[in-house]
Amino acid sequence: MNPLTWLLGGRTVEVPCTIDIEQSFDSLHAHAIPEGIMLRPGDRVLVHGAPEHIAYGEVRTYQATATVYRAGWLERAWVEASAILELTELYHCGFEPKEAA
């Protein structure tokens, strides 16, 4: 394995993928679950063969393939650090005491 691949990423892996889609009154969601691989921060997933549309009231599950683009060490570190910084932005909301009239 090339040392730059470890540092900068660029490795790709083809894996099977389960696609779960629901469009109903109770839920509107689409989940793509790559199988046989542990995703890490910074990894990107491209799903091949996903349907573009399902009718209202349908719940469907499909089998497809996905390409996982592995992040390198630098990108993983950047994603983790920026996620922590974005989370801390939530702490910056404050409440002002109501002044007496």
C-alpha positions as CSV (number, residue, x, y, z in Angstrom):
1,M,0.0,0.0,0.0
2,N,1.3,3.4,-1.0
3,P,2.0,5.6,2.1
4,L,0.3,8.5,0.4
5,T,-2.9,6.5,0.1
6,W,-2.9,6.0,3.9
7,L,-2.3,9.8,4.4
8,L,-4.4,11.3,1.7
9,G,-6.9,8.6,0.9
10,G,-8.1,7.6,-2.6
11,R,-8.7,3.9,-2.1
12,T,-12.1,2.6,-3.3
13,V,-14.0,-0.5,-2.4
14,E,-17.1,-2.1,-4.1
15,V,-19.6,-3.6,-1.7
16,P,-23.2,-4.8,-1.8
17,C,-25.7,-2.4,-0.4
18,T,-29.3,-2.6,0.9
19,I,-31.5,0.4,0.0
20,D,-34.6,1.0,2.2
21,I,-37.1,3.6,0.9
22,E,-40.4,4.7,2.3
23,Q,-42.8,7.4,1.2
24,S,-45.9,7.4,3.4
25,F,-47.9,9.5,5.8
26,D,-45.8,8.1,8.7
27,S,-42.3,8.4,7.2
28,L,-40.3,9.8,4.3
29,H,-36.9,8.3,4.3
30,A,-34.2,6.6,2.2
31,H,-31.4,4.6,3.8
32,A,-28.5,3.0,2.0
33,I,-26.6,0.5,4.1
34,P,-23.3,-0.7,2.8
35,E,-22.7,-4.3,3.8
36,G,-19.5,-5.9,5.0
37,I,-17.6,-2.6,5.6
38,M,-17.2,-0.3,8.5
39,L,-17.6,3.3,7.5
40,R,-15.3,5.9,9.1
41,P,-15.4,9.7,9.3
42,G,-14.7,11.2,5.9
43,D,-15.6,8.2,3.8
44,R,-18.0,8.8,0.9
45,V,-20.5,6.3,-0.5
46,L,-21.8,6.3,-4.0
47,V,-24.9,3.9,-4.5
48,H,-25.4,2.4,-8.0
49,G,-28.8,1.5,-9.3
50,A,-31.0,3.3,-6.7
51,P,-34.5,4.1,-7.9
52,E,-35.2,7.8,-8.6
53,H,-38.8,7.7,-7.4
54,I,-41.4,5.5,-5.6
55,A,-45.1,6.2,-5.4
56,Y,-46.8,7.6,-2.3
57,G,-47.6,4.9,0.2
58,E,-44.9,2.5,-0.9
59,V,-42.2,0.9,1.2
60,R,-39.5,-0.8,-0.8
61,T,-36.2,-2.5,-0.2
62,Y,-33.7,-3.0,-3.0
63,Q,-30.3,-4.7,-3.3
64,A,-27.6,-2.7,-5.2
65,T,-23.9,-2.1,-5.2
66,A,-22.0,0.8,-3.7
67,T,-18.6,2.3,-4.1
68,V,-17.0,3.4,-0.9
69,Y,-14.3,6.1,-1.3
70,R,-12.0,5.7,1.7
71,A,-10.8,8.9,3.4
72,G,-7.1,9.2,4.3
73,W,-5.8,10.1,7.7
74,L,-5.7,13.8,7.1
75,E,-9.3,13.9,5.8
76,R,-10.6,11.8,8.8
77,A,-8.8,14.1,11.2
78,W,-10.3,17.2,9.5
79,V,-13.8,15.8,9.5
80,E,-13.6,14.8,13.2
81,A,-12.2,18.1,14.3
82,S,-14.7,20.2,12.3
83,A,-17.6,18.0,13.6
84,I,-16.5,18.8,17.2
85,L,-16.2,22.5,16.4
86,E,-19.6,22.5,14.8
87,L,-21.1,20.8,17.9
88,T,-19.5,23.4,20.2
89,E,-21.3,26.1,18.2
90,L,-24.5,24.8,19.7
91,Y,-23.2,25.8,23.2
92,H,-23.0,29.4,22.2
93,C,-26.7,30.1,22.5
94,G,-27.5,32.0,25.6
95,F,-30.5,33.2,27.5
96,E,-30.7,36.8,28.6
97,P,-32.4,37.5,31.9
98,K,-35.6,39.3,31.6
99,E,-35.3,42.8,32.9
100,A,-37.7,44.0,35.5
101,A,-40.1,46.6,34.1
